[in-house]
Amino acid sequence: MEQSKSNSPKLFVCTAIENKDDIEERYERAYNYFQSLVADCSEKEAHDALNNAVCKNHEEVSLGMLMSILTEPHNATKCYRDLTLITRDGLLCVLNNLSNLILDRYLKFQDTTRNQLLWLIKEMIRNAVTGVDSVCWNLMRYASGGDNSPKNIILVESLLDIYIENRVWLDKFPVLICMVVYTYLRLIEDHNIPQLMSLRQKEVNFVITLIRERFADVLNLGRDLVRLLQNVARIPEFSQLWQDILMNPKTLCPTFTNALQLLQSRTSRRYLQSRLTPDMERKLVFLTSQVRFGHHKKYQEWFQRQYLATPESQSLRSDMIRFIVGVIHPTNELLCSDIIPRWAVIGWLLTTCTSNVAASNAKLALFYDWLFYDPEKDNIMNIEPAILVMHHSMRSHPAVTATLLDFLCRIIPNFYPPYADKVKQGIFNSLQQIIEKRVLPNLQPLFDSPKLDRELRTTVRETFKEFCSNGNGEGVSGTREEGSEEGGPIPRGGPDEPAFSDDEDETPTNIAEDTDDDDLPLSEVRARERPELAAAMPLMLRPLAETLLDERSSSAATTLLNACSSPMPTPTALADLFAAAIQDAPPLRISRCPTPAELDSAMNSPLFSMFPYLSVTGEWTEAKRKLILETLKEIHSQNSFPSVGLYLLFYLRVCYERECRGERDLGRRREVKFKSEMYSEYCSYLELKLGDSLADDFEKCQECDANVLVWLIPDVYREFKDQAQNHIRLLHAVVSTLDAAQLQRLVCLTLQGNLMMFKSDDFTSMLSTSLEWETFEQYCLWQLLTAHDISVEDVLPIIPKLSYKDHAEALTSVLLMLKQEKPTTDVLRQLFCRSIDEDDTFVVSTVMYWCQDYEDKVGDLVSVLLNTRYPGTSPNKRKRPSKHNIPPNAPPSAELVLGHLEQLRVCCVEQADMSIFNMQCMQKALQQAQSNSNDNIRRQYSDLFCLALEDELPISRRARKLILNSMPINQNLHSSNEDSEEDEIVKPKQAKRRKKAISDSD
């Protein structure tokens, strides 16, 4: 075996210092296992050995054969043929592993492996293997733009040939067609060199054909299709296509009206992501989610050397910017952290671009979502990076801001003159959204900065005059600019006094201010903006605001709020100040059993100082209370600190704890109330639904600390029970956070009567939604349901909906609940409503378990159920109503009942115990079902109906149990009367007479 390992072929290129990783070792093990099966065997013997092995270890055999195909070209044809013959899942296992292998390791493939991969894909396409389109998608991501290396060109041309040869197959996958068009449109731009002209012409012909013939599918690419078509518009074939798009759109597609239809449609993230290799994507995601600002230069330099070092790689910057803008959308916690923000990465890509054409395309990629921005359909995260690049570059890289502003002004009339008004409206919508969402509080400092030259400032003022100061001295943010009065803005000099020109009007700049921000931590960059925050406060509060920004403590915030009097600060200014004071604060954390000192320490955040002012019974004036509410509303609307509600809940719980500890008398301690009305009023003022707000806060708490969430649960479910109980999102936030110890704690609180998380209303909807949760989340849910003594009747409606493949967690829990119950009509009816599947043993397991103790009752219930599916054929015979009467038109259908009984029969045969079918009620029910069934049903269930003709069947389980216990067995052997048409369950004492009667007749 050691020798075979050393001689096994290699999938990957490895250097002398690299060790084998888990993936390589796994494939080598699988290959060696495969070789051990077929070594020294004839073809028939090898095929038999593989068939036997694949039943026990399907994945191992499949992976071994996959590696053989990828590394041994001389054996590939035979091995692929054998693989298709022995596969048990239509090659699904091979396709999944192949996709993962491509995404994780393609760049390390041997040349032989790459060639064999292309051969394998061709064979799979030729054999119409389901799922090979996803392999093509993943492999096409490595056909990288900005890379004209031989290996990349071989991959690009090979994939192109595959698509050309298998055009009929390609037409079956509209999404893959879009991917092919998007990929090759981007690659054509890079293949503009003499050595690649033949390849480029082949690409042009194929893409033009695809676009014209499948334009209805290609429309789904959205606005980035137009961007890529612009880059190749000078090629004659695409020039003619542009003529048709602009002048004759109906010739391309009957539903296509004009280019605006494309431009107003956002491009899916999957296509923006596809133009970066998986390796590039991982590096950029790491850079924007793990690397701290100020420590990022070494990572950027490595990235530059790895991917952006060649002249042709300049065009790759546009792809990266579109990916960062459209795909990487950081969470609010990440935005508030010191991780390098998106605007800094984009600024670096812009400043290191050396090609004018690439720089222009990069700027277009940055602003592309601005041009036709619609607040109803587009995402503000797509326009946020551009405005922040301009804002933050103004201090250390004013040239970057200037060139971006100049580009923004020029793009309006020059993008496409007939759409100039549409482009201007889109950019105005973007700027308005930026103001409303408080990405920047005011645009005037950016648009009217003295660091811009006079001509550019004039152009910006004329283009965006609505966003510069108006005649009342107010910017678009609605805040009055400093230094202005009611009558209008203060002029630079009197009407007759000389004034300096704009060129000389710049104030002296401190050298320290011009230090490159790239060398500073993000906290210091933000600290430079502090004077603007303090300056927005009334004069007497500015020193206290500075103290708050320095200390970032609850005491400093309390001092500031206590000093607030006429004139009051505006809610916007106060919100900006507090958002800056808490943005770098550590998340809320406590231990499992927090001490008073620990709680006091956690309450040191400036935000907690605002909550005492919300108390209706406090001594604070109504004006100050309204100011605090407006400030909290402003913080919420800005989304600058999304955890305000969570902090308020934590504050209320801490206050409740303190009051309880302060009361020594036990009776008075019980009278201490949790001030839930404060949270209710907060939600009402912010126009939030109480239940949804609780769910939002718990979801934020997931990201902070699970101990805080568990600590708050009892009070939230007690004080807000109408909104919290059965709330799907709130419940999911709870169960997705718990560990085993925390789950036990909640179960204990439930058993003590201190926690009630569920109510019977809308119970089915909650359980149905939970089926999509993770396994441990569902486990936690069912443990909590069990602790709450939820009755089996509450879960009955979901039993028919549960899939044994997809909902194993819920099925197992329901099965254990049914194990504790006695069989009833309603339960049995829901069980038999489940669809029939030979691998699904849920119904059979339940019925077989019940038969151990309640076989008589089960037999009666099943026979009644079967009888009601096949009404009796003797209408003159009078029938008394049954104790287990089931409406004839109620589910389940007759075929479902027979199907489950057939499964029960097979199980009973295996256990050599047919006693339930020996019951007279079952015999008569089967006879009646047989006589009323059509020929197809009789043939399908012939083995089941044969049981009605057999006289002797094995003794029952209960009889065995009674024999073992030395008890008489004639008391409860049978549970149905001789007159089974009466559908009546007979009392046990009548069973003795029935047995005697049966014996006499025999």
Buried (B, 14 or more C-beta within 10 A) or exposed (E): EEEEEEEBBBBBEBEEEEEEEEBBEBBBBBBBBBBEBBEEEEEEEBBEBBBEBBEEEBBBBBBBBBBBBBBBEEBBEBBBEBBBEBBEEEBBBBBBBBBEBBBBBBEBBBEBBBBBBBBBBBBBBEEEBEBBBBBBBBBBBBBBBBBBEEEBBBBBBBBBBBBEEBEEBBBEBBBBBBBBBBBBBBBBBBBEEEEBEEBBBBBBEBBBEBBBBBBEBBBBBBBBBBBBBBBBEEBEBBEEBBEBBEEEBEEBBEEBEEBBBBBBBBBBEEBBBBBBBBBBBEBBBEBBBEBEBBEBEEBBEEBBEEBBEEEBBBBBBBBBBBBBBBBBBBEBBBBBBBBBBBBBBBBBBBEEBEBEEBBBBBBBBBBBBBBBBBEEEBBBBBBBBBBBBBBBBBBBBBEBBBBBBBBBBEBBEEBBEEBBEBBBBBBBBBBBBBBBBBBBBBBBBBBBBBBBBEEBBEBBBEBBEEBBBBEEBBBBBEBBBEEBEEEEBEEEEEEEEEEEEBEEEEEEEEEEEEBEBBEBBBEBBBBBEBEEBBEBBBEEBBEBBBBBBEBBBBEBBBBBBEEBEEEBBBBBBBBBBBBBBBBEBEEBBBEEEBEEEEBEEBBBBBBBBBBBBBBEEEEBEEEBBBBBBBBBBBBBBBBBBBBBBBBBBBBBBBBBBBBEEEEEEEEEEEEBEBBBBBBBBBBEBBEBEBBBBBBBBBBBBBBBBBBBBBBBBBBBBBBBEEBBBBBBBBBBBBBBBBEEEBBEBBBEBBEEEEBBBBBEEEBEEBBBEBBEBEEBBBBBBBBBBBBBEBEBBBBBBBBBBBBBEEBBBBBBBBBEBBEEEEBBBEBBBBBBBBEBEEEBBBBBBBBBBBBEBBBBBBBBBBBBBBBBBBEBEEEEEEBEEBEBEBEEEEBBEBBBBBBBBBBBBBBBEEEEBBBBBBBBBBBBBBBBBBEBBEEEBBEBBEEBBEBBEEEEBBBBBBBBBBEEEEEEBEEBBBBBBBBBBBBBBBEEEEBBEBBEEEEEEE
